[in-house]
């Protein structure tokens, strides 16, 4: 079976690559799985958009009264990250490291 192409709503190269990679490597081919993956990657795009706004405008903004407030995109970033992680769990995709994650102190040098 050919992997479905990334949907048009995935506009970032990063999310389009992830779509193709995940669909292929994890054999996601059922409609609910593809929908969950789409929602995950759209959430990742929201994360990236929020991060761009924060980077451009700063983490804090001054309102019309001169009060310094957190940038509204901080909340968007946080919520979208939660959605990405929840989608990973729903698709049973592992977030575990694929290599030995022991601390360097516990690793032995191989001679």
N, C-alpha and C positions, 0 to 999 in steps of 0.2 A: 504494500500500500504506500502511495506517495504521501508525504507529510503535507498537511494543509499549510498554505502560505499564511504568513502573519496577517491578521486583519488590518484594515486601513486605519483603524483607530490607534494602532501602535505606530507612532510617528518617529520615535527616537531609534537611532541605529542600535543602541544597547538593548532595547526591549524587543526589537525585531530579531536580533541575534539570539537572545534568550528564548524567544518563542521557538525558533527553529531548533535550537539545541535541546530544549526540554522535550519538545514533541518527539524528536528523533531518539534521544538517549533514554527517555523513560516510557516510550511507546504510548504516549497519551493520544488516544484516537477516538475516545467516546465523547459524545456531545457535552455531558456534564463536566468531564475533565477539561475539555477545551474551553468551556465557559469559565470555569474556575481559574484556569491559567490566564485567560484574557483579563479577568478582573484583577488578578494578581499583578500582571504587567501594566495595566492601566494605573493601578495604585502606585507602582514603582515610578511611572511617569509623573504622577502627582508629587511624589517625594522629590524627584529631580527638579521639577518646576518650582516647588517651594524652596529648595536649596538654592536655586539660581536667584530667586527674589531676595532671600536672606543674604546671600553673598553680595548682591548688588546694593542693597539698601541697609544692611546691617541687622543685627539681632534685635536691636531696640530702635523704636521710633518715638519722636516727640509729637504729641497730639497738639490740637489747636490751642490748648490751655497751657502748653509748655510742660505737660506731664510726660515723663519717659515711660513708655510701655513696651512690653515684648511685641515683636513683629507678629502679626496674625499668621504668617506662613509657618511659624514654629509649631502651632497647633495642627495645621494641615500636614506638616511633615511627620509629626508624631502619630497622628491618626492613620495616615497612609502607610507608615512603617508597620503599624499593628495589623493592617489589612494584608500587607504583603506576607508577614509571618504567619498569619492565620491561614492564608491561602496555601502556603507551603505545607503546613500541617494537614490541611484538607486533602491535598494531592498526595500525601504521604511521601513528600520529597524530603530527604534528609538534609539537615543543616549541620550535621556533624562533619568535622574535618576528615578528609580522605587519607591523610597521612598521620604518622605518629605525632601526637600533640603533647607528649611529655615535655617537661621543662628541660632545658639544656643540661642542667645539673644532674639529671637522672640518666642521661644518655651516655653510653660508653663509646669511646673512640674505637673504631675498628682498625686493627693494624694489618 
